Amino acid sequence: MKQVAVLGGGAWSTAIAKVIADNVSSSNEFCGRIVMYVYDETHNDRNLVDYINKDHINPVYLPSITIPNNVIANSNIAEVVSDADIIVVAYPSRYVQWLIRQINGHVKENAYFVSFCKTDYLRMVITQDDVGVELCGGIKHVVAIAAGVCGGLKLGDNTKSAVLRIGFWEMSELMKELFPDRGTDWLTIEQSCGMAELFICMSHRTDEVPDIGSDLDLINITVGHKLSRSGSSFSLQQFTKNSKRTYTDGVEYAKLIYKILTTRHRTAHFPLFTGVHRICQNELKPQELLSCLSSHPIHS
């Protein structure tokens, strides 16, 4: 079985180690524990390695989470990498050169490296709005279907942008509806988890099924395209079967949101979410979506 090692003892590497440890614990391909290199430092006269191994917390860099028992911290970097088949580098980029010098000569010849260091293409944004981030990650796919419907009907970019604006508004309203006491932040929608990822809705203009590994928004835009052009003859089940995909998330999220709104008698306040669900269930013609939005609460 493959041994995974994580290099780094900061917040980023600790979070990654937790996720990896949770995954390997239920896998037959990897060793049930992972090793984690932590620089030799102390906190309140105790070694940081001691905190991680005995108390299962990282009190200096990520005190808010519990580290799984199968994460074993070690300050001897040679011991950490010597038996590792996969080495995850989650170290501050300015120290990577030093890190490479420390492990030189101790790494197995066929070991793989996975870099989680900051690059020119990755920037982490810290937010306290964890609920908003998780909601945006799901409900934006419903908005993507609506954008796909507009694209399939060839309604033009101005109409599509207006529909996206309504979608952003309903995302914000739903976040406040579901978690009124959490203080979800409109700025969250403007981050990559929400508005930024939906910008691709403006440029995607094809019914061709995206490649495996493509952004899920592209999948849901394609669903919207096909719904608008095929109407009741379009089968979501057949689409999933033919494209070998089971992750048309927008359809499932629309169904779940509609159920919540119906229970709360709030469907009239969310015409876009309601309309997308009804289109997916062949209860509403795609051409009727705009009429559903013409008297939208956002205009009042």
N, C-alpha and C positions, 0 to 999 in steps of 0.2 A: 504494500500500500504506500501511496505517496505521502511524504511528509511536507507540510507547509510551514514556512518560517516568515514572520513579519518583522521587518527592520524598522524600528521607531517606537518611541514611547510617549509621543505627544497625543493630542486630542484626535487628530486625523487617523493616525495609525492605530490608536486604541479602538476607535469606532470600527475601522476596517477589520481589526482582529476579532472583535465581537461578532461581526457578521460572518466571517469565515469560520469561526469556531462553532457557531450555530449550525452552519451548513455541513461541516465535516462530521459533526456528531451523528448525522443520520445518513452518512454515505459509506458505501462499502469500498470505494475507490481510494479514500484518503485515510490516513491515521486519525484516530479519534481525538487527538489533541494537537494543538499547534504550539510552536515555540515563538517567543517574541523577544527580540533584542531591545533592551531598555538601558539607556545610558546610566552609568553608575552615579546616582544623585540621591540626596536625602531630603526628607520632609519631616519636620518636627522630630529630628534626631532618629528617624527610621528610614531605612533604605526603600526607595520606590519599588524595587523588585519585591521586597517583603510585603508591601501593601497589596500588590497585585496578586501575589501567590497565596497569601493568607487571608486577606480581607476582601479580595476580588473587587477592588476599586482602584482607580487612578486619581488620588486626591489632588494632585497638582494640576493636571491638564483636562481631565474629564470626570469630575467627581459625581456627575448626575446619573451615571449608568452603572449597572452591576456587570462586571466582567465574568464571563462563563468560567466554570471550574476547569475546563479543558484548555484554557490559555495558560501556558507556563512561561513566566518571564525569566530572563537570564541576562546578566550584564557581561557575560563572556561571549563576544560576537563570534569568535572562532567556533565555539561549541554550538552556537545557534545555527550557523550555516553549514556545518560540516556534514550533516546527515539530511539536509533539506533537498527535496526534489523541485520544489517551487519556492522561490524567494520573492516575497512581496516587499518592494521598497517604498515606504511611506515616510521618508525622511525629508526634512527641509532641504530644498534643492541646493542651498549654498554649502551644505555639508556632505553632499553626495561624493565629491572627490575624495574627501577624507574617509568616507565610509568604504569606498572601493579599495582604498589602500589597506584598510583593516581586514577585509575579507579575502584579499588576494592570496592565493595559495591554499585556501581552506574550503573552497567551493567544489562540489562534485562536478565532474567534467560535463555531464549531461543535464545539469540543473537548468531550470527555466527562471528567468527574471520577469516580474510584472511590476511596472513602475506606476506608482500613484503619486509621484512628485508633481508639483505644480509645473505646468508647461505653458507655452505660448497659447495653447488652445483650451486650457482649463483654468477657470477661476472660481473658487468657492465663495458663495455669498452667505454670510451668517445672518440668521433671522430667528426671532423668538416665536414667530407665528408658525409653529409646526403643524397645527390643524389646518391653517390656510394652505400651506404647501401640499399637504396630502390631498385635500379636497380639489385643489387646482389640478393636480396630477391625474385625477379621475374625470371630473366633470367637464374639463376642456374638450374631451373627446366627443361629447354630445354637441358642442358648438362646432367642432370640425365636421360632423355629419351635416349640420345645417349649412355650413359653407360649401360642402360638396354638392348639396342639393341646388344651391344657387349657381354653382359652376356648371352642373349638368344641364340646368335649364337655360344656360347662357344669358343670365340676367345682367352681366356686366360687373366690373370691379366696384363701381360706386354702390350698387345694391349689396354686393357681397360684404363690403366694408361696413355698411350700415347694419347688416345682420350680425357681423362680428362684434360691433359696438354693443348691440342689444345682448349678445351672448356674454360679453364681459360684465355687463350690468347685472344680468341674471346670476352669473357666477358669484358676484359680490353679494347680491341679495340672499342667495341660497346659503352662503357661508354665514351671514348674520342670522338667517332664519334657524339654522341648525345649531349654531353655537353662539347665542346672543351674549353670553357672559365671558367669552374667551377673547373678545377684542380682536377678531380677525382683521387684518390690515389690507386696505385696498392696494397698497404698494406691493403686496405679495402677488397679486394678479399681474402686475407689470413686470415681474421677474420671469426667468426662463421657465419656471414651472407652469406659467399661465399664458399671458399675452405673447411673450416672445416666441414660444413654440408654435403658436397659432398663426404667426406671420406667414408660414409656408402655405397657409390656406389661400393666400392671395395669388400665388404663382402656380399652384398645381392644377393642371387643366386636362388630365387624361383619365380614361377609364382603366388603363393598364394597371394590373395589380402590382404594387411595389414589391421589391425584393425582400426576402426574409432578412430581418435585422433592420429594416427601415423604421423610421419614426412611426409610432402608432397613430399619430394624427394623419399621416398619409393613408393608412389603411382605412380610417374612418371617413376621410374625405372621399376616398374611392367608393365606399359604401353609399355615401350621399349622392355621388355621381350616378351610380347604377340605379339607386332608388328613383331618381328623378327621370331617368331615361327609360326605365323598364316598367315603372309603376307596379301594379299588382302582380305582374308576371315575374318579378324579381324575387328570388328565394334566398334569404340570408343563409339558410342551412346549406343550400346548394353552393352558394358563394364560398362558404367556409370549407366545404368538402372539396370543391374544385381547386381552390387556391392553397389547400392544405394549411389553412390557418384557423385557429380557434380563438383568436383574440380580437374580435371586433368589439372592443371594450365599450365604445360609445353606445351601442345598442343595449348592452346590459346595464350601463349606468343610466341611460334614459329610462329604462324600465323601472329601475330602483328609485330614481328621483320621482317619477310619476306616481309610484306607489306611496311615497312619503307625502307628496303634495296632495294627493287625493285624500289621504287620511287626515290631513290638516285642513282640507277644504281651501287649498291655496293655488290650485291649478290656474286660475284666472290671472294671478299675479306673475306667472311664469309661462307666457304663451310660447316662447321658443322651446323650452324644455318639453312642455306638453305636446307641442306640435311635432317635434322630432320623434317622440315616442309613438305618437299616433301614425306617423308616416311609416315608421319601422314595422308597425303592426298592421299596415294596410287599412287603417281606419280613416286616413286622411290622404288626399291626393297631394303629391309634392307641390303642384301648382297652386295649392291653396295656402301654402305656408305664409306667403307675404300678406294675404288678407288677415291671417291670424295675428300678424305683427303690426298691422296698420293702426290699431287702437291700443298699442302696447302701453303699459303703465309708465314707461320711461318718457312718454310724450306728454303726460298729464302734468 
